[in-house]
Amino acid sequence: MGTNTLEELTGRKKQQTIKLIEVADVTRRIAEAVERRDAVSAEMILAEREEPVRALREQEEGIRAYLLELPEEEAARMHTLLRGGEPETEEEKPLAEQTAQFRRLLDSVMAMDEQLSVRLGGNQSFYKKFR
């Protein structure tokens, strides 16, 4: 397994985590505006969330493209680590830890988003309609 590959993917995942922290912050601000019953602010802040969400999507696409450039066996191992697989070596631990941190934060943001959606949309919420 290439150390450069692990370092590259760990760095990319860290950048994703930073962007996700931004999404979490904006989502909290939306929740605060909704709590205050300030629909205008909530809508404005919601529009702010589009850019970091778009950037996250682009970063994920960049990681996928990077994996496609790797030899098949190495790409498969990296894919496993990026999906939460256990590290097999010390060199894999930073990527596994960064991936776990990203996943925890993503789960938190998704929970906040679901609460907001249900609160605002009730039974018409995406989470009520399609789940």
N, CA, C and O atoms as CSV, one atom per row, in Angstrom:
chain,resi,resn,atom,element,x,y,z
A,1,MET,N,N,0.850,-1.171,0.000
A,1,MET,CA,C,0.000,0.000,0.000
A,1,MET,C,C,0.891,1.228,0.000
A,1,MET,O,O,1.833,1.319,0.787
A,2,GLY,N,N,0.604,2.144,-0.856
A,2,GLY,CA,C,1.430,3.332,-0.959
A,2,GLY,C,C,1.161,4.340,0.145
A,2,GLY,O,O,0.020,4.743,0.375
A,3,THR,N,N,2.227,4.739,0.825
A,3,THR,CA,C,2.100,5.756,1.872
A,3,THR,C,C,1.584,7.059,1.284
A,3,THR,O,O,0.793,7.759,1.915
A,4,ASN,N,N,2.032,7.387,0.073
A,4,ASN,CA,C,1.559,8.613,-0.573
A,4,ASN,C,C,0.052,8.567,-0.806
A,4,ASN,O,O,-0.637,9.574,-0.645
A,5,THR,N,N,-0.449,7.417,-1.178
A,5,THR,CA,C,-1.888,7.256,-1.405
A,5,THR,C,C,-2.648,7.471,-0.101
A,5,THR,O,O,-3.648,8.188,-0.066
A,6,LEU,N,N,-2.171,6.848,0.959
A,6,LEU,CA,C,-2.821,7.000,2.260
A,6,LEU,C,C,-2.804,8.459,2.714
A,6,LEU,O,O,-3.808,8.975,3.206
A,7,GLU,N,N,-1.657,9.120,2.544
A,7,GLU,CA,C,-1.551,10.526,2.937
A,7,GLU,C,C,-2.465,11.401,2.089
A,7,GLU,O,O,-3.113,12.311,2.607
A,8,GLU,N,N,-2.519,11.131,0.799
A,8,GLU,CA,C,-3.376,11.895,-0.107
A,8,GLU,C,C,-4.843,11.755,0.293
A,8,GLU,O,O,-5.564,12.748,0.387
A,9,LEU,N,N,-5.276,10.529,0.524
A,9,LEU,CA,C,-6.677,10.309,0.873
A,9,LEU,C,C,-7.010,10.834,2.267
A,9,LEU,O,O,-8.113,11.330,2.498
A,10,THR,N,N,-6.062,10.729,3.195
A,10,THR,CA,C,-6.283,11.283,4.529
A,10,THR,C,C,-6.454,12.799,4.436
A,10,THR,O,O,-7.323,13.371,5.093
A,11,GLY,N,N,-5.629,13.441,3.623
A,11,GLY,CA,C,-5.743,14.885,3.422
A,11,GLY,C,C,-7.057,15.271,2.776
A,11,GLY,O,O,-7.689,16.247,3.179
A,12,ARG,N,N,-7.467,14.518,1.787
A,12,ARG,CA,C,-8.746,14.800,1.113
A,12,ARG,C,C,-9.918,14.605,2.072
A,12,ARG,O,O,-10.870,15.384,2.066
A,13,LYS,N,N,-9.841,13.564,2.892
A,13,LYS,CA,C,-10.929,13.306,3.849
A,13,LYS,C,C,-10.952,14.400,4.913
A,13,LYS,O,O,-12.019,14.790,5.388
A,14,LYS,N,N,-9.775,14.889,5.282
A,14,LYS,CA,C,-9.712,15.982,6.256
A,14,LYS,C,C,-10.357,17.242,5.677
A,14,LYS,O,O,-11.081,17.947,6.380
A,15,GLN,N,N,-10.100,17.522,4.412
A,15,GLN,CA,C,-10.726,18.679,3.755
A,15,GLN,C,C,-12.241,18.508,3.706
A,15,GLN,O,O,-12.983,19.473,3.890
A,16,GLN,N,N,-12.696,17.297,3.459
A,16,GLN,CA,C,-14.130,17.026,3.485
A,16,GLN,C,C,-14.700,17.273,4.879
A,16,GLN,O,O,-15.785,17.838,5.019
A,17,THR,N,N,-13.979,16.856,5.893
A,17,THR,CA,C,-14.437,17.051,7.272
A,17,THR,C,C,-14.552,18.532,7.584
A,17,THR,O,O,-15.514,18.961,8.220
A,18,ILE,N,N,-13.584,19.310,7.145
A,18,ILE,CA,C,-13.625,20.759,7.362
A,18,ILE,C,C,-14.855,21.357,6.684
A,18,ILE,O,O,-15.544,22.190,7.273
A,19,LYS,N,N,-15.129,20.942,5.472
A,19,LYS,CA,C,-16.299,21.446,4.750
A,19,LYS,C,C,-17.587,20.987,5.443
A,19,LYS,O,O,-18.559,21.740,5.510
A,20,LEU,N,N,-17.592,19.763,5.952
A,20,LEU,CA,C,-18.764,19.258,6.650
A,20,LEU,C,C,-18.997,20.011,7.959
A,20,LEU,O,O,-20.143,20.198,8.368
A,21,ILE,N,N,-17.935,20.440,8.611
A,21,ILE,CA,C,-18.067,21.270,9.811
A,21,ILE,C,C,-18.779,22.566,9.443
A,21,ILE,O,O,-19.613,23.061,10.201
A,22,GLU,N,N,-18.448,23.110,8.285
A,22,GLU,CA,C,-19.120,24.318,7.797
A,22,GLU,C,C,-20.614,24.047,7.566
A,22,GLU,O,O,-21.456,24.865,7.935
A,23,VAL,N,N,-20.935,22.918,6.967
A,23,VAL,CA,C,-22.338,22.542,6.749
A,23,VAL,C,C,-23.052,22.400,8.096
A,23,VAL,O,O,-24.187,22.852,8.249
A,24,ALA,N,N,-22.392,21.777,9.064
A,24,ALA,CA,C,-22.981,21.611,10.395
A,24,ALA,C,C,-23.254,22.960,11.045
A,24,ALA,O,O,-24.306,23.156,11.653
A,25,ASP,N,N,-22.317,23.883,10.920
A,25,ASP,CA,C,-22.493,25.213,11.490
A,25,ASP,C,C,-23.684,25.931,10.857
A,25,ASP,O,O,-24.503,26.523,11.560
A,26,VAL,N,N,-23.775,25.877,9.546
A,26,VAL,CA,C,-24.890,26.529,8.856
A,26,VAL,C,C,-26.210,25.863,9.246
A,26,VAL,O,O,-27.219,26.542,9.438
A,27,THR,N,N,-26.201,24.551,9.361
A,27,THR,CA,C,-27.412,23.822,9.747
A,27,THR,C,C,-27.853,24.231,11.154
A,27,THR,O,O,-29.048,24.392,11.405
A,28,ARG,N,N,-26.899,24.399,12.069
A,28,ARG,CA,C,-27.233,24.869,13.427
A,28,ARG,C,C,-27.840,26.274,13.384
A,28,ARG,O,O,-28.787,26.578,14.109
A,29,ARG,N,N,-27.275,27.123,12.519
A,29,ARG,CA,C,-27.812,28.476,12.392
A,29,ARG,C,C,-29.237,28.455,11.841
A,29,ARG,O,O,-30.075,29.256,12.255
A,30,ILE,N,N,-29.510,27.552,10.920
A,30,ILE,CA,C,-30.876,27.405,10.393
A,30,ILE,C,C,-31.808,26.983,11.531
A,30,ILE,O,O,-32.901,27.529,11.683
A,31,ALA,N,N,-31.367,26.009,12.323
A,31,ALA,CA,C,-32.187,25.526,13.444
A,31,ALA,C,C,-32.475,26.658,14.430
A,31,ALA,O,O,-33.589,26.771,14.941
A,32,GLU,N,N,-31.482,27.483,14.693
A,32,GLU,CA,C,-31.689,28.615,15.600
A,32,GLU,C,C,-32.705,29.600,15.027
A,32,GLU,O,O,-33.556,30.108,15.757
A,33,ALA,N,N,-32.623,29.870,13.736
A,33,ALA,CA,C,-33.577,30.786,13.101
A,33,ALA,C,C,-34.985,30.197,13.146
A,33,ALA,O,O,-35.950,30.918,13.399
A,34,VAL,N,N,-35.107,28.907,12.906
A,34,VAL,CA,C,-36.416,28.248,12.966
A,34,VAL,C,C,-36.952,28.314,14.389
A,34,VAL,O,O,-38.138,28.568,14.599
A,35,GLU,N,N,-36.084,28.088,15.359
A,35,GLU,CA,C,-36.484,28.157,16.768
A,35,GLU,C,C,-37.030,29.541,17.117
A,35,GLU,O,O,-37.972,29.668,17.899
A,36,ARG,N,N,-36.428,30.573,16.526
A,36,ARG,CA,C,-36.890,31.960,16.752
A,36,ARG,C,C,-38.116,32.293,15.899
A,36,ARG,O,O,-38.699,33.370,16.020
A,37,ARG,N,N,-38.489,31.356,15.045
A,37,ARG,CA,C,-39.594,31.552,14.103
A,37,ARG,C,C,-39.293,32.691,13.123
A,37,ARG,O,O,-40.162,33.483,12.758
A,38,ASP,N,N,-38.030,32.732,12.721
A,38,ASP,CA,C,-37.555,33.754,11.782
A,38,ASP,C,C,-37.379,33.105,10.411
A,38,ASP,O,O,-36.280,32.697,10.036
A,39,ALA,N,N,-38.489,33.020,9.672
A,39,ALA,CA,C,-38.500,32.325,8.387
A,39,ALA,C,C,-37.580,32.978,7.365
A,39,ALA,O,O,-36.943,32.282,6.574
A,40,VAL,N,N,-37.501,34.303,7.370
A,40,VAL,CA,C,-36.657,35.012,6.402
A,40,VAL,C,C,-35.186,34.644,6.627
A,40,VAL,O,O,-34.474,34.309,5.680
A,41,SER,N,N,-34.741,34.708,7.878
A,41,SER,CA,C,-33.348,34.338,8.180
A,41,SER,C,C,-33.088,32.877,7.858
A,41,SER,O,O,-32.050,32.537,7.290
A,42,ALA,N,N,-34.027,32.014,8.219
A,42,ALA,CA,C,-33.844,30.579,7.958
A,42,ALA,C,C,-33.667,30.326,6.467
A,42,ALA,O,O,-32.811,29.537,6.066
A,43,GLU,N,N,-34.466,30.986,5.654
A,43,GLU,CA,C,-34.363,30.790,4.205
A,43,GLU,C,C,-33.045,31.336,3.657
A,43,GLU,O,O,-32.427,30.723,2.787
A,44,MET,N,N,-32.624,32.481,4.165
A,44,MET,CA,C,-31.353,33.062,3.717
A,44,MET,C,C,-30.180,32.160,4.102
A,44,MET,O,O,-29.274,31.920,3.305
A,45,ILE,N,N,-30.219,31.670,5.333
A,45,ILE,CA,C,-29.130,30.802,5.806
A,45,ILE,C,C,-29.146,29.478,5.043
A,45,ILE,O,O,-28.093,28.917,4.738
A,46,LEU,N,N,-30.341,28.985,4.738
A,46,LEU,CA,C,-30.452,27.750,3.961
A,46,LEU,C,C,-29.760,27.893,2.613
A,46,LEU,O,O,-29.107,26.962,2.140
A,47,ALA,N,N,-29.905,29.057,2.000
A,47,ALA,CA,C,-29.242,29.307,0.718
A,47,ALA,C,C,-27.718,29.271,0.878
A,47,ALA,O,O,-27.007,28.865,-0.041
A,48,GLU,N,N,-27.219,29.694,2.036
A,48,GLU,CA,C,-25.772,29.658,2.314
A,48,GLU,C,C,-25.240,28.232,2.352
A,48,GLU,O,O,-24.061,27.995,2.090
A,49,ARG,N,N,-26.109,27.292,2.678
A,49,ARG,CA,C,-25.672,25.904,2.834
A,49,ARG,C,C,-25.407,25.229,1.491
A,49,ARG,O,O,-24.717,24.210,1.432
A,50,GLU,N,N,-25.942,25.781,0.435
A,50,GLU,CA,C,-25.787,25.162,-0.885
A,50,GLU,C,C,-24.327,25.052,-1.312
A,50,GLU,O,O,-23.916,24.012,-1.826
A,51,GLU,N,N,-23.545,26.094,-1.111
A,51,GLU,CA,C,-22.143,26.093,-1.559
A,51,GLU,C,C,-21.319,25.022,-0.857
A,51,GLU,O,O,-20.649,24.244,-1.536
A,52,PRO,N,N,-21.338,24.947,0.490
A,52,PRO,CA,C,-20.520,23.899,1.109
A,52,PRO,C,C,-21.015,22.484,0.797
A,52,PRO,O,O,-20.213,21.552,0.734
A,53,VAL,N,N,-22.322,22.313,0.603
A,53,VAL,CA,C,-22.836,20.997,0.233
A,53,VAL,C,C,-22.353,20.637,-1.171
A,53,VAL,O,O,-21.960,19.497,-1.421
A,54,ARG,N,N,-22.381,21.604,-2.082
A,54,ARG,CA,C,-21.875,21.384,-3.439
A,54,ARG,C,C,-20.386,21.030,-3.394
A,54,ARG,O,O,-19.936,20.117,-4.086
A,55,ALA,N,N,-19.631,21.759,-2.574
A,55,ALA,CA,C,-18.194,21.506,-2.450
A,55,ALA,C,C,-17.938,20.098,-1.901
A,55,ALA,O,O,-17.015,19.415,-2.347
A,56,LEU,N,N,-18.749,19.668,-0.941
A,56,LEU,CA,C,-18.614,18.307,-0.407
A,56,LEU,C,C,-18.829,17.272,-1.505
A,56,LEU,O,O,-18.088,16.294,-1.604
A,57,ARG,N,N,-19.837,17.494,-2.318
A,57,ARG,CA,C,-20.133,16.573,-3.418
A,57,ARG,C,C,-18.943,16.523,-4.379
A,57,ARG,O,O,-18.541,15.446,-4.819
A,58,GLU,N,N,-18.389,17.681,-4.698
A,58,GLU,CA,C,-17.237,17.724,-5.602
A,58,GLU,C,C,-16.026,17.020,-4.999
A,58,GLU,O,O,-15.291,16.326,-5.702
A,59,GLN,N,N,-15.823,17.199,-3.699
A,59,GLN,CA,C,-14.709,16.519,-3.044
A,59,GLN,C,C,-14.896,15.006,-3.096
A,59,GLN,O,O,-13.934,14.271,-3.318
A,60,GLU,N,N,-16.119,14.539,-2.893
A,60,GLU,CA,C,-16.395,13.097,-2.961
A,60,GLU,C,C,-16.140,12.574,-4.368
A,60,GLU,O,O,-15.576,11.493,-4.537
A,61,GLU,N,N,-16.549,13.332,-5.370
A,61,GLU,CA,C,-16.297,12.942,-6.756
A,61,GLU,C,C,-14.799,12.906,-7.035
A,61,GLU,O,O,-14.327,12.039,-7.770
A,62,GLY,N,N,-14.049,13.841,-6.454
A,62,GLY,CA,C,-12.598,13.853,-6.620
A,62,GLY,C,C,-11.942,12.624,-6.005
A,62,GLY,O,O,-10.999,12.068,-6.567
A,63,ILE,N,N,-12.440,12.208,-4.859
A,63,ILE,CA,C,-11.913,11.000,-4.212
A,63,ILE,C,C,-12.208,9.782,-5.080
A,63,ILE,O,O,-11.345,8.926,-5.270
A,64,ARG,N,N,-13.420,9.708,-5.602
A,64,ARG,CA,C,-13.771,8.572,-6.474
A,64,ARG,C,C,-12.880,8.535,-7.709
A,64,ARG,O,O,-12.401,7.473,-8.106
A,65,ALA,N,N,-12.665,9.695,-8.308
A,65,ALA,CA,C,-11.808,9.762,-9.495
A,65,ALA,C,C,-10.377,9.338,-9.144
A,65,ALA,O,O,-9.725,8.636,-9.917
A,66,TYR,N,N,-9.898,9.764,-7.987
A,66,TYR,CA,C,-8.557,9.393,-7.540
A,66,TYR,C,C,-8.453,7.877,-7.374
A,66,TYR,O,O,-7.461,7.272,-7.780
A,67,LEU,N,N,-9.475,7.268,-6.779
A,67,LEU,CA,C,-9.460,5.818,-6.587
A,67,LEU,C,C,-9.397,5.078,-7.919
A,67,LEU,O,O,-8.759,4.031,-8.027
A,68,LEU,N,N,-10.062,5.627,-8.927
A,68,LEU,CA,C,-10.066,4.988,-10.249
A,68,LEU,C,C,-8.690,4.996,-10.910
A,68,LEU,O,O,-8.421,4.193,-11.804
A,69,GLU,N,N,-7.830,5.894,-10.475
A,69,GLU,CA,C,-6.475,5.989,-11.025
A,69,GLU,C,C,-5.520,4.990,-10.375
A,69,GLU,O,O,-4.431,4.743,-10.894
A,70,LEU,N,N,-5.919,4.424,-9.257
A,70,LEU,CA,C,-5.050,3.515,-8.515
A,70,LEU,C,C,-5.126,2.100,-9.078
A,70,LEU,O,O,-6.097,1.734,-9.739
A,71,PRO,N,N,-4.077,1.304,-8.804
A,71,PRO,CA,C,-4.163,-0.111,-9.148
A,71,PRO,C,C,-5.368,-0.739,-8.427
A,71,PRO,O,O,-5.721,-0.329,-7.322
A,72,GLU,N,N,-5.976,-1.716,-9.055
A,72,GLU,CA,C,-7.239,-2.282,-8.575
A,72,GLU,C,C,-7.192,-2.726,-7.107
A,72,GLU,O,O,-8.092,-2.401,-6.332
A,73,GLU,N,N,-6.165,-3.451,-6.734
A,73,GLU,CA,C,-6.068,-3.957,-5.363
A,73,GLU,C,C,-5.951,-2.814,-4.354
A,73,GLU,O,O,-6.595,-2.826,-3.305
A,74,GLU,N,N,-5.126,-1.835,-4.688
A,74,GLU,CA,C,-4.945,-0.691,-3.801
A,74,GLU,C,C,-6.244,0.127,-3.715
A,74,GLU,O,O,-6.625,0.574,-2.633
A,75,ALA,N,N,-6.900,0.314,-4.821
A,75,ALA,CA,C,-8.163,1.058,-4.841
A,75,ALA,C,C,-9.216,0.354,-3.987
A,75,ALA,O,O,-9.969,1.001,-3.260
A,76,ALA,N,N,-9.261,-0.967,-4.079
A,76,ALA,CA,C,-10.232,-1.736,-3.294
A,76,ALA,C,C,-9.964,-1.569,-1.799
A,76,ALA,O,O,-10.896,-1.408,-1.012
A,77,ARG,N,N,-8.695,-1.610,-1.415
A,77,ARG,CA,C,-8.350,-1.453,0.004
A,77,ARG,C,C,-8.694,-0.051,0.490
A,77,ARG,O,O,-9.233,0.115,1.584
A,78,MET,N,N,-8.385,0.948,-0.314
A,78,MET,CA,C,-8.691,2.330,0.059
A,78,MET,C,C,-10.205,2.533,0.163
A,78,MET,O,O,-10.688,3.216,1.066
A,79,HIS,N,N,-10.931,1.942,-0.757
A,79,HIS,CA,C,-12.396,2.027,-0.734
A,79,HIS,C,C,-12.932,1.428,0.569
A,79,HIS,O,O,-13.830,1.991,1.195
A,80,THR,N,N,-12.380,0.297,0.967
A,80,THR,CA,C,-12.790,-0.346,2.218
A,80,THR,C,C,-12.538,0.583,3.401
A,80,THR,O,O,-13.404,0.748,4.260
A,81,LEU,N,N,-11.368,1.183,3.447
A,81,LEU,CA,C,-11.051,2.115,4.538
A,81,LEU,C,C,-11.976,3.335,4.523
A,81,LEU,O,O,-12.415,3.804,5.573
A,82,LEU,N,N,-12.262,3.834,3.335
A,82,LEU,CA,C,-13.130,5.012,3.217
A,82,LEU,C,C,-14.578,4.694,3.563
A,82,LEU,O,O,-15.371,5.611,3.778
A,83,ARG,N,N,-14.929,3.445,3.619
A,83,ARG,CA,C,-16.286,3.039,3.996
A,83,ARG,C,C,-16.344,2.540,5.435
A,83,ARG,O,O,-17.346,1.966,5.862
A,84,GLY,N,N,-15.264,2.764,6.177
A,84,GLY,CA,C,-15.278,2.433,7.600
A,84,GLY,C,C,-14.597,1.137,7.967
A,84,GLY,O,O,-14.726,0.673,9.100
A,85,GLY,N,N,-13.875,0.539,7.035
A,85,GLY,CA,C,-13.158,-0.703,7.325
A,85,GLY,C,C,-12.052,-0.486,8.348
A,85,GLY,O,O,-11.511,0.613,8.474
A,86,GLU,N,N,-11.731,-1.525,9.059
A,86,GLU,CA,C,-10.684,-1.473,10.080
A,86,GLU,C,C,-9.302,-1.393,9.440
A,86,GLU,O,O,-9.036,-2.063,8.442
A,87,PRO,N,N,-8.426,-0.575,10.013
A,87,PRO,CA,C,-7.055,-0.515,9.483
A,87,PRO,C,C,-6.313,-1.816,9.778
A,87,PRO,O,O,-6.475,-2.417,10.840
A,88,GLU,N,N,-5.506,-2.230,8.822
A,88,GLU,CA,C,-4.718,-3.450,8.982
A,88,GLU,C,C,-3.272,-3.141,9.359
A,88,GLU,O,O,-2.549,-4.017,9.833
A,89,THR,N,N,-2.854,-1.895,9.148
A,89,THR,CA,C,-1.481,-1.494,9.470
A,89,THR,C,C,-1.512,-0.136,10.181
A,89,THR,O,O,-2.521,0.568,10.171
A,90,GLU,N,N,-0.399,0.199,10.783
A,90,GLU,CA,C,-0.274,1.511,11.443
A,90,GLU,C,C,-0.436,2.649,10.441
A,90,GLU,O,O,-0.992,3.698,10.767
A,91,GLU,N,N,0.055,2.436,9.219
A,91,GLU,CA,C,-0.023,3.477,8.193
A,91,GLU,C,C,-1.466,3.775,7.788
A,91,GLU,O,O,-1.767,4.881,7.340
A,92,GLU,N,N,-2.347,2.806,7.942
A,92,GLU,CA,C,-3.751,2.989,7.574
A,92,GLU,C,C,-4.569,3.686,8.655
A,92,GLU,O,O,-5.661,4.182,8.378
A,93,LYS,N,N,-4.061,3.730,9.872
A,93,LYS,CA,C,-4.831,4.285,10.993
A,93,LYS,C,C,-5.265,5.741,10.792
A,93,LYS,O,O,-6.421,6.060,11.070
A,94,PRO,N,N,-4.391,6.639,10.319
A,94,PRO,CA,C,-4.854,8.023,10.159
A,94,PRO,C,C,-6.048,8.155,9.206
A,94,PRO,O,O,-6.964,8.935,9.469
A,95,LEU,N,N,-6.042,7.403,8.110
A,95,LEU,CA,C,-7.164,7.453,7.179
A,95,LEU,C,C,-8.416,6.870,7.828
A,95,LEU,O,O,-9.504,7.430,7.692
A,96,ALA,N,N,-8.268,5.764,8.523
A,96,ALA,CA,C,-9.418,5.147,9.188
A,96,ALA,C,C,-9.995,6.082,10.253
A,96,ALA,O,O,-11.213,6.200,10.380
A,97,GLU,N,N,-9.130,6.742,11.011
A,97,GLU,CA,C,-9.591,7.667,12.041
A,97,GLU,C,C,-10.275,8.887,11.432
A,97,GLU,O,O,-11.306,9.336,11.931
A,98,GLN,N,N,-9.704,9.422,10.355
A,98,GLN,CA,C,-10.297,10.585,9.696
A,98,GLN,C,C,-11.659,10.219,9.100
A,98,GLN,O,O,-12.606,11.004,9.158
A,99,THR,N,N,-11.738,9.035,8.538
A,99,THR,CA,C,-12.998,8.558,7.970
A,99,THR,C,C,-14.048,8.388,9.074
A,99,THR,O,O,-15.209,8.749,8.880
A,100,ALA,N,N,-13.656,7.849,10.209
A,100,ALA,CA,C,-14.591,7.668,11.330
A,100,ALA,C,C,-15.073,9.022,11.856
A,100,ALA,O,O,-16.253,9.186,12.166
A,101,GLN,N,N,-14.167,9.980,11.952
A,101,GLN,CA,C,-14.552,11.324,12.405
A,101,GLN,C,C,-15.553,11.944,11.425
A,101,GLN,O,O,-16.552,12.531,11.841
A,102,PHE,N,N,-15.282,11.812,10.137
A,102,PHE,CA,C,-16.178,12.329,9.114
A,102,PHE,C,C,-17.550,11.674,9.241
A,102,PHE,O,O,-18.570,12.361,9.185
A,103,ARG,N,N,-17.586,10.369,9.408
A,103,ARG,CA,C,-18.851,9.628,9.506
A,103,ARG,C,C,-19.667,10.082,10.724
A,103,ARG,O,O,-20.880,10.265,10.626
A,104,ARG,N,N,-19.001,10.262,11.869
A,104,ARG,CA,C,-19.721,10.717,13.066
A,104,ARG,C,C,-20.337,12.094,12.836
A,104,ARG,O,O,-21.491,12.334,13.189
A,105,LEU,N,N,-19.564,12.986,12.246
A,105,LEU,CA,C,-20.057,14.328,11.965
A,105,LEU,C,C,-21.185,14.287,10.939
A,105,LEU,O,O,-22.183,14.994,11.084
A,106,LEU,N,N,-21.033,13.466,9.910
A,106,LEU,CA,C,-22.082,13.336,8.901
A,106,LEU,C,C,-23.382,12.823,9.527
A,106,LEU,O,O,-24.461,13.328,9.218
A,107,ASP,N,N,-23.282,11.830,10.397
A,107,ASP,CA,C,-24.468,11.314,11.079
A,107,ASP,C,C,-25.146,12.405,11.897
A,107,ASP,O,O,-26.373,12.495,11.926
A,108,SER,N,N,-24.343,13.235,12.563
A,108,SER,CA,C,-24.876,14.341,13.359
A,108,SER,C,C,-25.589,15.372,12.487
A,108,SER,O,O,-26.676,15.835,12.833
A,109,VAL,N,N,-24.983,15.729,11.362
A,109,VAL,CA,C,-25.586,16.697,10.443
A,109,VAL,C,C,-26.876,16.133,9.862
A,109,VAL,O,O,-27.869,16.850,9.737
A,110,MET,N,N,-26.864,14.864,9.510
A,110,MET,CA,C,-28.070,14.246,8.960
A,110,MET,C,C,-29.202,14.234,9.988
A,110,MET,O,O,-30.360,14.450,9.633
A,111,ALA,N,N,-28.879,13.985,11.244
A,111,ALA,CA,C,-29.897,13.994,12.297
A,111,ALA,C,C,-30.472,15.411,12.472
A,111,ALA,O,O,-31.683,15.583,12.608
A,112,MET,N,N,-29.592,16.418,12.465
A,112,MET,CA,C,-30.060,17.811,12.556
A,112,MET,C,C,-30.958,18.151,11.372
A,112,MET,O,O,-32.001,18.785,11.529
A,113,ASP,N,N,-30.538,17.720,10.188
A,113,ASP,CA,C,-31.306,18.008,8.981
A,113,ASP,C,C,-32.672,17.339,9.041
A,113,ASP,O,O,-33.675,17.938,8.654
A,114,GLU,N,N,-32.715,16.123,9.516
A,114,GLU,CA,C,-33.995,15.425,9.623
A,114,GLU,C,C,-34.919,16.137,10.602
A,114,GLU,O,O,-36.103,16.316,10.319
A,115,GLN,N,N,-34.388,16.544,11.747
A,115,GLN,CA,C,-35.203,17.262,12.725
A,115,GLN,C,C,-35.764,18.547,12.137
A,115,GLN,O,O,-36.940,18.862,12.317
A,116,LEU,N,N,-34.917,19.283,11.436
A,116,LEU,CA,C,-35.369,20.524,10.800
A,116,LEU,C,C,-36.449,20.258,9.760
A,116,LEU,O,O,-37.474,20.938,9.724
A,117,SER,N,N,-36.209,19.274,8.927
A,117,SER,CA,C,-37.143,18.954,7.863
A,117,SER,C,C,-38.499,18.552,8.420
A,117,SER,O,O,-39.531,19.010,7.931
A,118,VAL,N,N,-38.504,17.711,9.426
A,118,VAL,CA,C,-39.753,17.260,10.035
A,118,VAL,C,C,-40.446,18.425,10.736
A,118,VAL,O,O,-41.668,18.563,10.674
A,119,ARG,N,N,-39.665,19.249,11.393
A,119,ARG,CA,C,-40.255,20.401,12.090
A,119,ARG,C,C,-40.898,21.373,11.103
A,119,ARG,O,O,-41.990,21.886,11.346
A,120,LEU,N,N,-40.217,21.619,10.001
A,120,LEU,CA,C,-40.732,22.567,9.015
A,120,LEU,C,C,-41.808,21.960,8.121
A,120,LEU,O,O,-42.785,22.629,7.783
A,121,GLY,N,N,-41.637,20.707,7.739
A,121,GLY,CA,C,-42.534,20.109,6.759
A,121,GLY,C,C,-43.568,19.160,7.313
A,121,GLY,O,O,-44.496,18.770,6.605
A,122,GLY,N,N,-43.423,18.780,8.571
A,122,GLY,CA,C,-44.370,17.836,9.150
A,122,GLY,C,C,-44.439,16.565,8.321
A,122,GLY,O,O,-43.412,15.983,7.972
A,123,ASN,N,N,-45.658,16.139,8.009
A,123,ASN,CA,C,-45.841,14.916,7.228
A,123,ASN,C,C,-45.410,15.082,5.783
A,123,ASN,O,O,-45.260,14.089,5.071
A,124,GLN,N,N,-45.207,16.313,5.334
A,124,GLN,CA,C,-44.737,16.560,3.970
A,124,GLN,C,C,-43.213,16.562,3.884
A,124,GLN,O,O,-42.644,16.707,2.802
A,125,SER,N,N,-42.561,16.402,5.027
A,125,SER,CA,C,-41.103,16.361,5.078
A,125,SER,C,C,-40.573,15.219,4.224
A,125,SER,O,O,-41.188,14.157,4.124
A,126,PHE,N,N,-39.422,15.459,3.611
A,126,PHE,CA,C,-38.733,14.414,2.843
A,126,PHE,C,C,-38.601,13.148,3.684
A,126,PHE,O,O,-38.812,12.043,3.185
A,127,TYR,N,N,-38.256,13.309,4.948
A,127,TYR,CA,C,-38.007,12.168,5.814
A,127,TYR,C,C,-39.284,11.404,6.150
A,127,TYR,O,O,-39.231,10.205,6.425
A,128,LYS,N,N,-40.414,12.073,6.131
A,128,LYS,CA,C,-41.693,11.393,6.385
A,128,LYS,C,C,-42.259,10.799,5.098
A,128,LYS,O,O,-42.860,9.725,5.113
A,129,LYS,N,N,-42.064,11.497,3.998
A,129,LYS,CA,C,-42.649,11.079,2.724
A,129,LYS,C,C,-41.932,9.893,2.102
A,129,LYS,O,O,-42.570,8.979,1.579
A,130,PHE,N,N,-40.605,9.907,2.158
A,130,PHE,CA,C,-39.825,8.933,1.396
A,130,PHE,C,C,-39.127,7.893,2.236
A,130,PHE,O,O,-38.276,7.164,1.726
A,131,ARG,N,N,-39.455,7.805,3.482
A,131,ARG,CA,C,-38.809,6.780,4.318
A,131,ARG,C,C,-39.807,5.908,4.983
A,131,ARG,O,O,-39.435,4.996,5.721
